[in-house]
Amino acid sequence: MSRLIATLTMIALIAAAPCLLAQDRAELEVDHAMTLDYPTPHTDWAQPYAGEPTRVLLFCDGRGTNPRVGVELMQRFDVELEAVFWARIVDSPDTHWHGGEVGEQRMLDLLEQDWDCFLFYGIGMDNMSSEQQYKVLKPVTEGAGLVFVGVGDDRVLKDANQIADLPPILARGPVGEAWTVGQGRAVRMPWRPEIDYYEGWEVDYDYWAEQLGRAVLWAAGHEPQATMTLDVGPAHFDWNVTKNITLDHAGTIVGDNPRARLRVRRAGGPSIDLQERPLQPRAFTWQVGSLPAGDYHADAWIVSDAGVETWTSTPFTVTSDPRVGGVLLDSDWGEVGDRISGRAIVEGAPGPDDRLRVGLFDRRGRLLAQQTTPAAAGETRFQFGIEPWMPMLVRVDAALFRNPPGDEPASVIDSAYAYCRVTQRHRGRFNFLIWDTPSGTLAPYAEQSLAEHSVTLQLKSGNPPLMLSAFDIAWVPYTTRIMTPKTEDGIMEPFCWNDEAAVQAHVQAKAEDYIPARQHGVFVWSLGDEVTTTGSCLSPYCAEAYRGYLQEVYGDLDALNASWGTDFTDWAQVGLSREGDNEEANSLAEGNYPRWFDRQAFQSWNFVQFCRAYAEAYSAIDPLARTGFEGAGRFSAGDDLDLIIRSNGFWSPYPGVADEVIRSIAPRDFPRSNWMGYTKDADSLLAKYWRMVTRGCDAVWWWRWDCIGRFHGWLAPDLRPFPAVAEILEDTQFVRDGLGDLLLHSEMLDDGIAMLYSYPSTFACEVEDGPGYGSYESAHVAFHNIVRDLGYQFRYVTDRMMRLGEFEADRYRLLILPRIEALGPEEAQVIRDFVAGGGVVIADVRPAIYDGHCKPLAQGLLDEVFGISTSGRAAAAVGPAEPADGMTLESLAVDPTVTVTTGVARGEADGVPLIITNRFGDGAAVLLNFTAASLPPLGVADTPAAVADLMLDLIGRAGEHPPAMRLRTADGDRLRNIEVTRWQDGDIQIVSLFRQSGSRETATVVLPAARHVYDLRTGEHLGETARFQAEVVPCRAGFFALTGLPVATPDLRVEPASPARGTVATASISVAGAEGLHAFKVTARAGDAPLDWLDQVVIAGAEPVEFAVPLAYNDPAGEYTITARELFSRGDTSTTVNVQ
Amino acid sequence: MRAMTVGLIALALVTACHAGDQYDIKVYPCPRAGGAITIDGVLDEAAWRRAPLSGDFTFYNKPELIEPQTALRMTWDDGHLYFGVVCTEPRLDKLTQVGHARDAREVFHGETIEIFVDPDHDQGLYYQFGINAAASIYDSVRTDPSWSADVQAATSVGEDAWTLEVAIPWADMGWAPEAGQVVGVNVCRDRYLGADRQWSNWSQTAANFHDPARFGHAVLSPDAMRLGELEAEYRKGGRTGPIVFEGPPALVDAAYRALARRSLDHSAELLAGIEGALAHDEQQGASEELTRRIAAYRTELSGFADQIEAGEPLPPDAWRQMTARLAGMRSELDRVIWEARLAALISTI
C-alpha cells in the first residue's frame, strides 16, 4: 500500500477522492485522544492513589501500539495524560510531529499547561525545536519530572547530577537510572521488553508497566509517602511446602483504615489473592500452600480509605520433582479431520497416585478435551481429533497432578505446553479484512480489539504471528507485487514472465517461504496490490509466447495476415512491427489497430499466465488455495476482465465498474471485495461499505488497522475504534448478525437484463474519433444509472462468453450494448440470434464498427439488426437535440454518419436520427444514436421526467414488466437517485434501498402484491402490505425482507438436554414451512453471564441445520440458555440445557 | 555559560535556513465588482475589466510554466465570489461539451477547471468546485461531495480558448465577506485534449490540488497598506517562498514597500534583542564572531532600508528577493533567540 500515494494523487486529481488534507485542531484532538474506552487486563497498582494525581505529557511515535502505553499507564496509576505524536505522514517516507504546523502549535499550547512529568517514550527531544525543548526543560528545572524510555539526552542527564544511590522505589526492579535536573528529577529506563504472544504475556507486561509507573511518580515527586518490603526468604520453594511471605512497612500513611493485601501469581498460571488484613504496626507474615512449579511474583499493597498508599512486588520461584519436561507435538498444525498428537515428557519420580493430564485449551483457558493417565517417568503419547468447532489456536498442556484433577491449582505439581494451530480459512461467510497486523509488545491487545470489532481476516506480507490464531483470524499473505521493471534492452527484470525455468524457481521458492501461512489458514493468496496487470517484454521468451498466443487466437496465418495487413509465410516471422516497440505504438500511430490491439490483449493474457504460475505453486502447498490480486485492475482499456476472473482465484479491485462484472460472471464462491478506508467521516465510509454489500461483495477490505492523519485506521492510537468506525460498526451490525452470510446464500436478481462487456471495445473507444464520444467506462456507468434509476437490475455478460457459447439467451429479454464499437463475427451472430429469437437489444452510438481486433469495418456488423447504415467513422456532433416530440435536450453527443434503412427513426439532431427502432426476426433493436453519457442523468432533480419516460418506454419494448418495485416521493413522483437491489432467497426477496449520496428522503415503496415486509434495520414487521414507507438515508443502505407468510418461530433444539461438561452437544435450527433461508445469530449464557465462545451465525430453512456446542471440562455447571435471533424479525428463540 | 550561548547563536546564524518549498506565494488584490455580473460564459462586464489579469499556470507537480496557458480574473460582491477563467486551447476542435450529473466523478474526466476556496483562510475547511466545459458542476467541502452550493457557472467557446464564468455564493460557504479580508484561493486546470493529460495550477501545489496551505491569497478590495500587513497570513502553513503580488504596477510597488517596511522593523527589533544579550558576554572570541555576523545583518538591513525609503519604484523581482530575504532573516533570528534561551537553561542544570 506504500504505492497508494501515486494512485491517490491520480484519484484526487481525476475524481476528487481522498488526498492530502490539512488537519484542523479538532481532528488532531481525535487522533491524539487517550481514552479508557477500551480496557485491558491490568493491575491497579496505584489506582485509586492516596497521593496526588499525576499529570503526564507523553511524547511518542503515533503509529502502531506505541501510544497505548499512555492508556496502560492511566489504567494502573492515577495519571491524567495527554499525548503528542511523532508520526509518519501517510504513504510517505516523511515523519513529522503529527499535524504539521497545527500539530506543533498544539504541542506548544500543551506545553503552556502545568505538567508533573514529561514522558519521552522511544523518541527523544532531537526533533523538537529549541522553543519546544526550552518549554519542556524549563518546568523540569523548576521541579517537574522527566522520564526517558529507550532514549536519553546527555545535555540534560549530566554525569555530575546522576543519583548514585537510587531511592528504594527505583532501586526495586530496578527501574533505571536517575538524575536531578535543576529542581526536577529525571529517570532513564531501558526500552520496553519485547514480549511475544503467549497466554500470560500480559502479566509480564504488567510488571514492566508497574516499573514505568514508579519512574513517572518518582520523577513527578508523587512517590508514596510510605514504603514497604516483602520478604520471601530464599525465594525458592518446593511446590508443596508452605511459603512464608512477610510484609514490613515504614513511613506515613495518609488515609484512614489502612489494610494490607497480598497476591501471588504466575504468568499464564494461577493468580491467588490472599485475605486482606488490617495493617499492623509491625511486620507480619502470610502463609501460602501448594503452588504449581513456575516463576511467581508476590505483590502487596497497603490501601486505605484514601486509596493505594504504597505497594511492592518481589519474585520467587517454585520447583518440583517430578516435573513435566515438555510437550513434543508430531505436528504443530493440522486441518480439521487431522489429529493433534505427540508426547508428554515426565522427568523425575512421579508418586504412585500421580496422574498426567494432557488437555487442549482455548485462549480463554477452557479445557476442550483431555486424556488422563497414571503418571510415569518418560514419554506418554497422546492423540486428539481436530474438530470443526475447535479454535485456530489450541494449547496442548501436559500437567502432573498429585491429588484428583480438578482441585486446581493446588493439586498441580507442574505443567508444560506447546501450541498447535488448527487451519481455518474462513471462506463461505461474510468477512472483514484489515491490512497489516499490530506489532510491538502490546500487539495482542490491538489484535484482541480488532477481533472484537469485526475483523476476521488480515493481510500482510510474510507469515502470520501466533496471536492471529489466538483470535481466530485467517490470513491473506501478500506474497509478491507483480511489476514490470525492465533492463535498458527492454527485458523484464529479474526474469521474463515467460522464462519458464526462472518463473518456476521463483514461485516455488515463494511457496516454500509461505508454508507457515498455509498451515495457519489462508483465505486467499495475494499477488499484491496496485500491481501491473498487463505486461510483456522484448525477450525471446516473450516473443515465442506471443506467437503461441496469436496462433491460438487466429488459428492460421492467413487470418492473421488478413487482420494485420501482413504477408508472413511462417509463424516464425511473426513479431513486433518495429524492433523494440513492445507496445506496438507504431501500429497504433499508423492506424494498424489490430496489430496494436493484439499486442495489448497479449499483455493482459500474459499477466494472467504469470498469475497462474503462482497459483499452481500455492496450490501445491495448499490444495484449497485461491490466488489473485487486489487493489488493481481497471474497467477501461488494458485489463481483460473476463480472463482475469476466469483465471484467478479471487479479485478485490478498488471500487469501480469492474465490481459489476465480477458480481455478474464470477462464481459465487469467488472471493471479491474492494479496498476502503481513505476518508475519515462515517458517511463517506459507510457509502463505500454499503456499496460493497449491494454489489455482492463477500467481504469488506479496510486499509489499514492503524493510521492517523488524512486517513484513519480501524483502531485509534489508544486501540479503541475511531469514532467514525464505532458508527460504522453500529450501522452495519445487522450485516454481522446474519445479513452478510444470508446474501451469500441468495441470488442477486437481474430482471432479465444483460449488459455486454466487450474487451476489444475498451480499446476501440480510444482510437480515431472515439474519445470524442466519451470514455467506454462512462457509457457503461450511464447505462447502469439508467437501469437502476428506472428500478431495474442487470447482469453483465461478456464477449468471451458469447464466443464460448456461455451466453444464456433464454435467460434474458434485453441485452444492452454500451459503446460496443468492436465485435467479432461470432459475438455478432449471437446477438443477431438473440434478437431474431425474440430478444431486444439497446445500444448507444457506433455499435460494431470495428471487428473483434479493432479493425475498422466498412459496414457495421449489426447495421442490419438496427436497421441502419453508417457512412463511416466521424467525430461526435455535440449540440441540442430533440429525441422525442416536445423534448429538447441541450447537449447530446451524436454520431452524424448514421442513416436509417429498415429502422424507424424518432427524434433528430441537425438532421441526424436520434433513436432508431427496428424489428428483426421476432425481436427488436433500438439504437440510441447518441452517447448514453450525454443523456441527462435520470437521478438528478432537474432532468425532465420525460427523459425517464422515454427510457422506460424503450426498455418496455423488451417486454419487460414494470419494475418489480416502484418508489415514489411524498408528491407521488418517481423517487430519483436510488438504487434498488433485490436478492432471491427461495420465495423470500431481500431488498436494499441505497442512495450513495444526496439528501434524506421518505419514500413510498409500492409492491406488485401484498407481502409481509420486515425492516431489517429495526426488525419491525410492517405488516402484510403492498405499500410501505421507507426512510432513505444517504450513504446507508436500508434492507427489507418480503415474505409470503409471517416469519415463523424457529425450532431450536439441543441434544442432549443435560450434556456433561467435556462433551459436545448438538444444536439444530429449522423453520417449519420456511419460504427460504433465514439467518440466526446464536448466542449463549450461563445464568446471566454471556458465553463469548458461542457467538455465531447459522443459516437455516425448513431443514434442520446442526451446529456444535462444545462444553469444556472446566465450564461452570448449571443451566445454559442458547438463543437464536432471527434476522428479519429480530425475534429471539431460546432453549435451555442443564450442563452437568 | 555565555560561551555556550554565543556559540550556539553563531552556529544558528550560520546554519539557519528556511524549511519548506520555495514556490511563489501568489497574492491577488480582488476588486469589488461594482455592478451586476451575468453568468453567461462571456467576461464582458466592466467588473472583469477592472479585475487584474493573472496567469502563469504551472504544472501541478513542478513549478514550470505550462503550455497552453490559462488566464484568471477574480472579483466579488456581498453575495458572490466570481471567477473568470480563460483556457487557451490549440485543439479546440477536439473539445466536446458533455454534461454530467451534479457531483458526478465524470466531471473530472474532461476539460475541467477546479476552483478551491478557503474563505476563512484557516487552511482546514475549504471548498472545491469542479466545473467542466459543459458547465457541469462537482462541488464538495474538502472531499465530501454531499455538500452543495448554489453555484452558477457558464462556459463559452471562442476561437482559441474556452471560457468559464462562475459565481460562488459566500453564504453557502458560511462566510460574510468584508473588504480587507484574505481568502485562500486556487484555480487548477485538468486538460485532456493534448497528447498527454495535463494538470496545471495557478498557485503551485505540492502533491495534488487539495493542498490548502499552498493556495494563493485573494485579498478583498485592499489598498497597498493592507496588502503589506498580511504577511503572516500569506506565510501561514510554513510558506517561505517569495510573495508575488498581482495587479497594477503602482499598487504592486506600494504593497511591496509596505510589506518590506514592516518586515524590516521586525528584523531590527530581533537584532536589538540579541545584541542586548551579547552586551554581557564574557567570551570575546565567540562574541566577536557573532558581532561580526550581526553587523553583516545590520548592513544588509540598512541597504534594504535605503531602497525602501528612497521611494523609487523597484522591479517586482527586486521586491520579491528583498521581502523573501527579510522573511528568511526574521525566521533565522527567531530561531537564534530560542537557541540562546535553551542553551542558557541547559547550562544551569
Interface residues (C-beta under 8 A of the other chain):
Chain A: I5 L8 T9 A12 L13 I14 A15 A16 A17 P18 C19 L20 L21 A22 Q23 D24 R25 G100 E101 V102 S129 S130 E131 Q133 Y134 L137 K138 T141 R155 V156 K158 N161 V181 G182 T679 D681 D683 S684 G772 Y773 G774 S775 S778 V781 N785 A876 V878 E890 S891 A893 T931 A933 S934 P936 P937 G939 V940 S997 G998 P1034 C1035
Chain B: Y60 K94 T96 Q97 V98 G99 H100 A101 R102 D103 A104 R105 E106 F108 H109 D122 Q123 G124 L125 Q128 G130 A134 Y138 S140 R142 T143 D144 P145 S146 D190 W199 A206 A207 N208 F209 H210 D211 P212 A213 K236 G237 G238 R335 W338 E339 R341 L342 L345 I346 T348 I349
